[in-house]
């Protein structure tokens, strides 16, 4: 299945470092390739110098900074996209006191400041939204229809082929904030590209603190989940973002005059954001973005990207069979409207977020952890372009 | 009274729930403490279990409960297998066997595989699931440490038609220090027994400097049972109490497997992204008969089945496969 607004890159390379063992793949086909050259050698070196400590490891965010600074020395980018997510993973899954939690957020912010001071880049910092204590699950596992939860979503789950009994059950669940039909959801974002066929027949929306329990849901105990983040903090002195879709334009403008870093701080909202900031709308009406690919895509492209891989979609039919981009999770193509793709200067993306980092920003070179469900498999770099002067 | 499900043969009664903490004595019988309670269930590729010679490319409904009768220091599912089962019930899901099988069908799964913790700790529930699955025409398989009594091994064989059995190490020192059991002998006995009547694959997590010196011996032992048994050498991801351990060096472990490859027909070395050793190669002529792609850690996937009617297309040697034509998914159609 291909999505409007997407077209595949033909020659992107993925270099996977499984610790002391590197291989190069064609990103699209997953075929191993024998390639060499200055860019490939440079990236191999960066990979080798920075083994990933693990998503929830206390050195995880420091790893992001160190890789980014290494790339600045080796590649001299004008644009860099950074994602810091260590605190997000820990807040989800690690029990901790309020002091410990606040300390972890403060440490993440210090890491951002360390990068800014060491790099000299002009920052635009975005917090992807606060998190609050998990209250309880909404059990939709016994429905006649198929309830699907994707993207680690708490607030949303898709409902496919529901029966009339399912609707009766839904009406008896006070934790559910609303049920949205496919048509209603599509009409809320008429400009959002993507494949309507992927959109579930109904979207179930949970109230604050609740998450859906569906077949295949993660079985790690939840501690905190994203709060209702209708607005997210944006810190920059080079523009003003009323909406999440404004961020791209500010970065584009900034890049005309200076080296710019777009920094995403996952799981941090306005209440704990330490820098002067304004708050940008993080969605529309009842819908807000949770930390994930749709939010990142919207920031990267400057347009709402709700339906590329809509939350609650039936991904199984796509990922089970042979698919292109086997190293890219559920992504079936690369966004062409991304910030890196539209920038003529050199660009780099680094993050402790798998898949998004190489698919969403569209940077010339990206480096991310290769982790699945928090299991640390190593790191992966992707080279989309290597011919820029 | 004593539990007869596994070789610990624990004394039960009162507040004694056995090593696995999953059984109790009730009116002179051994019963489950938490029947029909599931820690996880969902769809996955069968290659990711890993099972390489069973219904290639099929969609499996993978299930798990809680608890385990081993104490592996490197357990990758410690958050469910090593926790006190009584403490995790709040996040478990109760599903009857019919609800479970119904969900598997809704997700379009071809088979059911128990793979999160140890099936021996939930045998009565699994007997019920097997009855439902049988009626639905869904074969069942499992990952197991096979530390079962002879009687319980018979039960396993009645529930499951295919197995991946963990053979973690041979020496008494290793099994005591890293697995927490006094002897591997019951496991070896049960591999022999199950391999005689059921499809069996064997998996060995390799920890450099700890059990990699036993690889030749393990291969030799498996070969003496049946050299056609597929053997998965699994690069350990340091987890749980071995979180700080060094990642095994891939080239070094692979070099250690060179002599073992002469012993067994099918040796796989994986659990890391882009492994070169996940394809099934005809033991006689060297033709690749099943091609796979490894994403490591539960992400292996089928690329192509090139054998026909269970035979190498080049030399027609039989390839061990538990599958029937017409039973497989679209993704595993035999290529022309």
Contacts between the chains, C-beta under 8 A, distances in Angstrom:
chain1	res1	chain2	res2	distance
A	16	B	273	4.7
A	16	B	274	5.2
A	18	B	247	8.0
A	18	B	250	6.6
A	18	B	272	4.2
A	18	B	273	5.3
A	18	B	274	7.0
A	18	B	296	7.1
A	19	B	247	4.4
A	20	B	247	7.5
A	20	B	249	5.4
A	20	B	250	6.8
A	20	B	251	7.5
A	21	B	249	7.7
A	21	B	250	4.2
A	21	B	251	6.8
A	21	B	272	7.1
A	23	B	273	7.7
A	23	B	274	4.3
A	25	B	274	6.6
A	30	B	293	5.5
A	32	B	274	6.9
A	139	B	93	7.4
A	141	B	93	6.2
A	141	B	95	7.1
A	141	B	103	7.0
A	142	B	95	7.6
A	142	B	99	6.2
A	146	B	106	5.1
A	146	B	107	7.1
A	213	B	93	6.8
A	215	B	41	5.8
A	215	B	42	5.2
A	215	B	43	7.6
A	215	B	103	5.2
A	215	B	106	7.8
A	215	B	107	6.3
A	216	B	40	7.7
A	216	B	41	7.2
A	216	B	42	2.6
A	216	B	43	6.2
A	216	B	107	7.7
A	217	B	40	7.7
A	217	B	42	7.4
A	219	B	39	4.9
A	219	B	40	4.1
A	219	B	64	7.7
A	219	B	79	7.8
A	219	B	80	6.0
A	219	B	91	7.0
A	219	B	116	7.7
A	220	B	79	5.7
A	221	B	79	7.1
A	221	B	88	7.8
A	221	B	91	5.5
A	316	B	43	5.4
A	316	B	59	7.4
A	316	B	107	6.7
A	316	B	108	7.0
A	317	B	108	7.8
A	320	B	43	7.5
A	320	B	45	6.3
A	320	B	59	5.6
A	320	B	329	7.8
A	320	B	331	6.5
A	321	B	329	8.0
A	321	B	330	6.6
A	321	B	331	4.4
A	322	B	301	8.0
A	322	B	302	7.9
A	322	B	303	6.7
A	322	B	331	6.3
A	326	B	293	5.5
A	326	B	295	7.0
A	326	B	301	6.8
A	327	B	273	7.4
A	327	B	295	7.1
A	370	B	273	5.9
A	370	B	296	7.7
A	372	B	295	7.1
A	372	B	296	7.5
A	372	B	297	5.5
A	372	B	298	6.7
A	372	B	299	5.9
A	373	B	297	7.7
A	373	B	298	7.4
A	375	B	76	7.0
A	375	B	237	5.9
A	375	B	239	7.7
A	375	B	296	7.9
A	375	B	297	4.4
A	375	B	298	7.6
A	376	B	237	6.7
A	377	B	237	7.4
A	377	B	272	6.5
A	377	B	273	5.4
A	377	B	295	7.7
A	377	B	296	4.3
A	377	B	297	5.6
A	378	B	272	7.4
A	378	B	273	6.5
A	380	B	273	7.4
